[in-house]
Amino acid sequence: MPSSTSQPAVNSADQLRERISAKTASIGIIGLGYVGLPLIDAFIKAGFSCVGFDVDPAKIDALTAGKSYIKHIDDATIAGWLKAEKFDATVDMGRLSEPDVLLICVPTPLTDARDPDLKYVVGTCQAIASELRNGQLVVLESTTYPTTTRDVMVPILESGGMKAGSDFFVAYSPEREDPGNPNFSAAQIPKVVGGLDPNSRDLAVALYGAAVAGTVAVSNCEVAEAAKVLENIYRAVNIALVNELKVLFDAIGIDVWEVINAAKTKPFGFQAFYPGPGLGGHCIPIDPFYLSWLARKHGQTTRFIELAGEVNTAMPRYVINRVAEFLNEAGKPIKGSKICLLGVAYKKDVDDPRESPSFVLMEQLLERGADLSYSDPHVPSLPKMRHHDLPAMESQALTPEFLSQQDCVLIATDHTAFDYQQIVEHAPLVVDTRNATLAVAEGRSNIRKA
């Protein structure tokens, strides 16, 4: 339990640093999702022991049984953690005093008004505060707006009487995950680290430096928070640019994919971004608006962010309008047409459906009366999503018979597992939002881009 008054740390910064160096420090990860599990893997592979905390008993039961619920962390990996006695999972937040280090990896969504929703961060910090002990290092990894760590997190942690920077230590190090990218595991991605004070920063740098490819120490938590938001704003704005150009080029008969492929041959001054049916994932559709909210609080505007949001949010509607046009060419309305949407995960070859534009596409197709189905080898059953009300569905096998019965197949996510040759051979109409059919498109008149 926390002390009622500030007192010298039982485990000083030097003692914690020694435990980190010797890899005897215990690491607690709060939030066992797409960020938390890869982090655990990186620390265990580096020789540390980890305790995983989550409020979802189903996750704890699965992990305790050696089962994974995330595609890129397989069952064998979790079974290896358990066999080596390096991992323990629990819903018991009363155990938060046990680890030497606590890493917070909880969601940071938006409210319906696109304001930051920090209820998971606040709730986690309150749980930590009730168990916080001297000498612990607490690091926030969840993406958020600059000043969150200092102004939201620290006052809660200090509510029991201990002082950040002396009794316990606080840092911010934003998650950097790229699910589906085999070239980068959590251990291979450098970590930006900002501390509340030099001691906190140095401890966090030592911690991550023992488990990942490298660390980038910055002057404070606010710089680290801003760096993460910048990374995602950069992507959101550039994706919006090519989405806007796609609409323009479609109108004048130019293939935007061919344009991008030509432009990216320039060896300097250009980085390729690609259009799609909308933004998905836990970062790009959400994080830029954290900075927009902060700007409004300071009487500033973020016009690029707001405009990018408008463009990207409009893409599902554009895609559905194109589907309507293409079906109309065949003398069919959307209403009553059999339409199969390919891919509900937000990106290629992952099982993560968070913020996927496919859910918006499905809602709009149902609103127009489509006879809707979907296929996704990574998402066998349509999950319940907080902001979308869709009927229960199961992924359909893309047999020649099934494909030939569809009026339209809409490619929303370009999974490698899809047999595009078979799809274009048997589906009467294929609407491709990802340029997935390029290799099999020659001579085909049933493929349309959207």
Buried (B, 14 or more C-beta within 10 A) or exposed (E): EBBEEEEEBEBBBEBBBBBBEEBEBBBBBBBBBBBBBBBBBBBBBBEBBBBBBBBEEEBBEBBBEBEBBBBBBEEEBBBBBBEEEBBBBBBEBEBBBBBBBBBBBBBBBBEEEBEBBBEBBBBBBEBBBBBBBBBBBBBBBBBBBBBBBBEBBBEBBBBBEBBBBBBBBBBBBBBBBBBBBEEEBBBBBEBBBBBBBEBBBBBBBBBBBBBBBEBBBBEBBBBBBBBBBEBBBBBBBBBBBBBBBBBEBBEEEEBBBEBBBEEEEEEEEEEEBBBBBBBBBBBBBBBBBBBBBBBEEEEEEBEBBBBBBEBBBBBBBBBBEBBBEBBEEEEBEBEEBBBBBBBBBBBBBBBBBBBBBBBBBBBBBBEBEBBBBBBBBBBEEBBEBEEBEBEEBEBBEBEEEBBEBBBBBBBBBBBEEBEBEBBBBBBBBBBBBBBBBBEBBEEEEBBBBB
